[in-house]
Amino acid sequence: MRSFHKHKYYYLLLLPGILYFVIFRYIPMAGIAIAFQDFKIAGGMFSGPWTGLKWFRILFEAPDFWVALKNTIIISFYKLIFNFPAPIILALLLNEVVNKFFKRTIQTIIYFPHFVSWVVLGGILFSIFSTDTGLLQLFGVHTSPIMDPSSFRGFLILTEMWKEVGWGTVIYLAAIAGVNPELYEAARIDGANRFQLVRFITLPCISSTIIVLLILRTGQILSVGFDQIFILYNPLVFEVADVLDTYVYRLGLTMGRYSFAAAAGLFQSFVGLLLLLFTNWLVRRMGERGLW
């Protein structure tokens, strides 16, 4: 209590964040019960009869579920391989820029797409990559990546990278700013070039930040971004674009199978939790510092 009284203003600053997680993360966990019920929306949350693992058995026997799971893993793996290192590389490049005006201008430009919703960006992308009225027509291209199953996943990766890579550099630039300048001065005296400064000083000093963000990203491997895919996908690419998020939405809201969708969502969260725990354990086994 003495410690709480001493730091009461810090706890007061923390209160909005705590309330957010309690209201929007912990209280809704009561809805997990729907996955084990024959839920009817008219009767209330706990009015339906308990069915045990019925909906999970139906879920695992549904061919569409395995297609959505496969697409989710493939797209998430691509995003992890290409989009996770992108803000690290960009932050290292921005850190080397000497001209402050030029650096701030570039940062403003690359940050801007993060604040634009996927609804707006989706309209822009459809206009640009339309084979009838878009820029593709000027170059004589008659196949749009939005309509082509073979290129749609790559299109998802590149558009998310363009939208989020700038905002992702904020954390890494903050970590780089905390590196002791004396380390760079000592390395320069020893004859280190810029590449060696990055390799032997910058990257090791921000490795803990990279590891923490990698652990958190691994826990979200079955969440590939509902907004982006829901806005951009269409019947032509449905076979390669339908993921667990859109699968749950389609079954839960448009078809009214709430218990079935809740079972799919619970499976998605459970796998994410297991991956988070495993990645944290693996990182600690390798001698690095994990989340806990």
C-alpha positions as CSV (number, residue, x, y, z in Angstrom):
1,M,0.0,0.0,0.0
2,R,2.9,2.4,0.7
3,S,4.3,1.6,-2.7
4,F,0.9,2.2,-4.3
5,H,0.5,5.5,-2.5
6,K,4.0,6.6,-3.5
7,H,3.4,5.9,-7.2
8,K,-0.4,6.7,-7.2
9,Y,0.0,9.2,-10.1
10,Y,1.7,6.6,-12.3
11,Y,-1.2,4.2,-11.6
12,L,-3.6,7.0,-12.5
13,L,-1.9,7.4,-15.8
14,L,-2.1,3.6,-16.3
15,L,-5.9,3.5,-15.5
16,P,-7.2,4.3,-19.0
17,G,-5.2,1.5,-20.5
18,I,-6.3,-1.0,-17.8
19,L,-10.0,0.0,-18.3
20,Y,-9.6,-0.5,-22.0
21,F,-8.3,-4.1,-21.6
22,V,-10.8,-5.0,-18.9
23,I,-13.8,-3.7,-20.9
24,F,-12.9,-4.7,-24.4
25,R,-10.6,-7.8,-23.8
26,Y,-11.5,-9.5,-20.5
27,I,-15.2,-9.0,-20.1
28,P,-16.0,-10.2,-23.6
29,M,-14.2,-13.5,-22.7
30,A,-17.6,-14.6,-21.2
31,G,-18.7,-15.0,-24.8
32,I,-16.5,-18.0,-25.1
33,A,-19.4,-20.0,-23.7
34,I,-21.2,-19.6,-27.0
35,A,-18.8,-22.1,-28.6
36,F,-20.1,-24.8,-26.3
37,Q,-23.8,-24.0,-26.6
38,D,-26.6,-24.2,-29.2
39,F,-26.8,-20.4,-29.1
40,K,-29.9,-18.5,-30.2
41,I,-29.6,-14.8,-30.3
42,A,-33.2,-14.2,-29.2
43,G,-32.7,-16.2,-26.0
44,G,-29.6,-14.5,-24.6
45,M,-26.1,-15.6,-24.1
46,F,-26.6,-18.4,-21.6
47,S,-30.1,-19.6,-22.6
48,G,-29.1,-22.2,-25.2
49,P,-28.5,-25.8,-24.3
50,W,-25.0,-26.9,-23.7
51,T,-23.6,-29.1,-26.6
52,G,-20.0,-29.7,-25.4
53,L,-17.6,-30.0,-28.3
54,K,-20.2,-30.4,-31.0
55,W,-19.3,-27.3,-32.9
56,F,-15.6,-28.1,-32.8
57,R,-16.3,-31.5,-34.4
58,I,-18.4,-29.8,-37.1
59,L,-15.7,-27.2,-37.6
60,F,-12.9,-29.7,-38.1
61,E,-15.0,-31.7,-40.5
62,A,-15.8,-28.7,-42.7
63,P,-13.6,-28.6,-45.8
64,D,-14.0,-24.8,-46.0
65,F,-12.3,-24.4,-42.6
66,W,-9.1,-26.2,-43.7
67,V,-9.0,-24.1,-46.8
68,A,-9.3,-20.9,-44.7
69,L,-6.7,-22.2,-42.3
70,K,-4.2,-23.0,-45.1
71,N,-4.7,-19.6,-46.6
72,T,-4.2,-17.9,-43.2
73,I,-0.9,-19.7,-42.5
74,I,0.5,-19.0,-46.0
75,I,-0.4,-15.3,-46.0
76,S,0.8,-14.9,-42.4
77,F,4.0,-16.7,-43.2
78,Y,4.7,-14.4,-46.2
79,K,3.9,-11.3,-44.1
80,L,6.3,-12.5,-41.3
81,I,9.1,-13.2,-43.8
82,F,8.8,-9.9,-45.8
83,N,6.9,-7.4,-43.7
84,F,8.5,-8.0,-40.3
85,P,12.1,-7.1,-41.3
86,A,11.0,-4.2,-43.5
87,P,10.5,-1.5,-40.7
88,I,13.8,-2.7,-39.2
89,I,15.7,-2.1,-42.4
90,L,13.9,1.2,-43.0
91,A,14.7,2.4,-39.5
92,L,18.4,1.6,-40.0
93,L,18.4,3.6,-43.3
94,L,16.6,6.6,-41.8
95,N,19.0,6.6,-38.9
96,E,21.9,7.1,-41.4
97,V,20.2,10.2,-42.9
98,V,22.1,13.3,-41.7
99,N,19.9,16.1,-43.1
100,K,17.2,16.5,-40.5
101,F,14.7,18.3,-42.8
102,F,15.0,15.5,-45.4
103,K,14.7,12.9,-42.7
104,R,11.5,14.4,-41.3
105,T,10.0,14.8,-44.7
106,I,10.6,11.1,-45.5
107,Q,9.2,10.1,-42.2
108,T,6.0,12.1,-42.7
109,I,5.5,10.6,-46.2
110,I,5.9,7.0,-45.1
111,Y,3.9,7.5,-41.9
112,F,0.8,8.9,-43.7
113,P,-0.6,5.7,-45.2
114,H,-1.0,4.2,-41.7
115,F,-3.6,6.8,-40.8
116,V,-5.7,6.1,-43.9
117,S,-8.3,3.3,-43.5
118,W,-8.4,0.3,-45.7
119,V,-11.8,1.3,-47.0
120,V,-10.2,4.4,-48.6
121,L,-7.1,2.6,-49.7
122,G,-9.1,-0.2,-51.1
123,G,-11.0,2.3,-53.4
124,I,-7.7,3.9,-54.4
125,L,-6.1,0.5,-55.2
126,F,-9.1,-0.7,-57.2
127,S,-9.0,2.5,-59.2
128,I,-5.3,2.2,-59.9
129,F,-5.2,-1.5,-60.7
130,S,-8.4,-1.6,-62.7
131,T,-7.9,-3.0,-66.2
132,D,-10.6,-0.8,-67.6
133,T,-9.9,2.7,-66.1
134,G,-6.7,2.3,-64.1
135,L,-3.1,2.8,-64.8
136,L,-2.7,-0.8,-66.0
137,Q,-4.7,0.2,-69.1
138,L,-2.0,2.7,-70.0
139,F,0.6,0.0,-70.1
140,G,-1.5,-2.5,-72.0
141,V,-1.9,-4.9,-69.0
142,H,-5.1,-6.8,-69.1
143,T,-4.8,-8.8,-65.9
144,S,-5.1,-7.1,-62.5
145,P,-3.3,-8.5,-59.5
146,I,-6.5,-8.0,-57.5
147,M,-8.4,-10.3,-59.8
148,D,-5.6,-12.9,-60.4
149,P,-5.3,-15.7,-57.8
150,S,-1.7,-16.3,-58.6
151,S,-0.6,-12.7,-57.7
152,F,-3.2,-11.7,-55.1
153,R,-1.3,-12.9,-52.1
154,G,1.8,-11.0,-53.2
155,F,-0.4,-8.0,-53.7
156,L,-1.6,-8.3,-50.1
157,I,2.0,-8.4,-48.8
158,L,3.1,-5.4,-50.8
159,T,0.1,-3.2,-50.0
160,E,0.3,-3.9,-46.3
161,M,4.1,-3.2,-46.3
162,W,3.4,0.1,-48.1
163,K,0.7,1.0,-45.5
164,E,2.4,-0.1,-42.3
165,V,6.2,-0.1,-42.8
166,G,6.6,3.6,-42.0
167,W,4.6,3.4,-38.7
168,G,6.6,0.3,-37.7
169,T,9.8,2.2,-37.8
170,V,8.7,4.4,-34.9
171,I,9.5,1.8,-32.2
172,Y,12.8,0.9,-33.9
173,L,13.9,4.5,-34.3
174,A,13.1,5.0,-30.6
175,A,15.2,2.0,-29.7
176,I,18.1,3.2,-31.9
177,A,17.9,6.6,-30.2
178,G,18.6,4.9,-26.9
179,V,21.9,3.4,-28.1
180,N,24.9,4.9,-26.2
181,P,26.7,7.3,-28.7
182,E,30.0,6.4,-27.0
183,L,29.8,3.0,-28.6
184,Y,29.8,4.5,-32.0
185,E,32.7,6.8,-31.2
186,A,34.8,4.0,-29.9
187,A,34.0,1.9,-33.0
188,R,34.9,4.7,-35.4
189,I,38.3,5.1,-33.6
190,D,38.9,1.4,-34.2
191,G,38.2,2.0,-37.9
192,A,34.7,0.6,-38.2
193,N,32.7,1.7,-41.3
194,R,29.0,2.4,-41.4
195,F,28.0,-1.1,-42.2
196,Q,30.1,-2.5,-39.3
197,L,28.5,0.1,-36.9
198,V,25.1,-1.2,-37.8
199,R,26.1,-4.9,-37.7
200,F,28.1,-4.9,-34.4
201,I,26.5,-2.0,-32.4
202,T,23.0,-1.0,-33.6
203,L,21.5,-4.4,-34.3
204,P,22.8,-6.0,-31.0
205,C,21.6,-3.0,-29.0
206,I,18.1,-3.2,-30.4
207,S,17.9,-7.0,-30.5
208,S,15.7,-7.1,-27.4
209,T,13.1,-4.9,-29.0
210,I,13.2,-7.0,-32.2
211,I,12.7,-10.2,-30.2
212,V,9.8,-8.8,-28.2
213,L,8.0,-7.7,-31.3
214,L,8.7,-11.0,-33.0
215,I,7.1,-12.9,-30.1
216,L,4.0,-10.7,-30.3
217,R,3.8,-11.1,-34.0
218,T,4.1,-14.9,-33.8
219,G,1.1,-14.9,-31.4
220,Q,-0.9,-13.2,-34.1
221,I,0.1,-15.6,-36.9
222,L,-3.6,-16.7,-37.4
223,S,-4.7,-13.1,-37.6
224,V,-3.7,-11.7,-41.0
225,G,-5.7,-8.5,-41.1
226,F,-9.4,-8.8,-41.6
227,D,-9.9,-5.2,-42.9
228,Q,-7.4,-5.5,-45.8
229,I,-8.6,-8.9,-47.1
230,F,-12.3,-8.2,-46.6
231,I,-11.9,-5.0,-48.7
232,L,-9.7,-6.3,-51.4
233,Y,-10.8,-9.9,-52.0
234,N,-13.5,-10.9,-54.5
235,P,-15.0,-14.1,-55.9
236,L,-12.2,-14.5,-58.5
237,V,-9.6,-14.9,-55.7
238,F,-11.7,-16.4,-53.0
239,E,-9.9,-19.8,-53.1
240,V,-6.6,-18.1,-52.1
241,A,-7.9,-15.2,-50.1
242,D,-10.5,-16.6,-47.7
243,V,-8.8,-16.7,-44.2
244,L,-10.0,-17.5,-40.7
245,D,-11.0,-13.9,-40.0
246,T,-13.3,-13.7,-43.1
247,Y,-14.5,-17.2,-42.5
248,V,-15.6,-16.4,-39.0
249,Y,-17.3,-13.2,-40.1
250,R,-19.1,-14.9,-43.0
251,L,-20.4,-17.7,-40.8
252,G,-21.1,-15.7,-37.7
253,L,-22.7,-12.5,-39.0
254,T,-24.0,-13.2,-42.5
255,M,-25.2,-16.8,-41.9
256,G,-26.1,-16.5,-38.2
257,R,-24.2,-19.5,-37.1
258,Y,-22.9,-17.8,-34.0
259,S,-21.8,-21.0,-32.1
260,F,-19.9,-22.3,-35.1
261,A,-18.1,-19.0,-35.6
262,A,-17.3,-18.7,-31.9
263,A,-15.7,-22.2,-32.0
264,A,-13.6,-21.1,-35.0
265,G,-12.6,-17.9,-33.2
266,L,-11.7,-19.8,-30.0
267,F,-9.5,-22.2,-32.0
268,Q,-7.8,-19.3,-33.6
269,S,-7.1,-17.6,-30.3
270,F,-5.9,-20.9,-28.7
271,V,-3.4,-21.6,-31.4
272,G,-2.1,-18.0,-31.2
273,L,-1.6,-18.4,-27.4
274,L,0.3,-21.7,-27.9
275,L,2.5,-20.1,-30.5
276,L,3.2,-17.1,-28.2
277,L,4.1,-19.4,-25.3
278,F,6.3,-21.6,-27.5
279,T,8.2,-18.6,-29.1
280,N,8.8,-17.0,-25.7
281,W,10.1,-20.3,-24.4
282,L,12.3,-20.8,-27.4
283,V,13.8,-17.3,-27.2
284,R,14.6,-17.8,-23.5
285,R,16.2,-21.2,-24.3
286,M,18.5,-19.4,-26.8
287,G,19.7,-17.1,-24.0
288,E,17.7,-14.1,-25.0
289,R,15.2,-12.1,-22.9
290,G,11.6,-12.9,-23.6
291,L,8.4,-11.3,-22.5
292,W,8.6,-13.0,-19.1
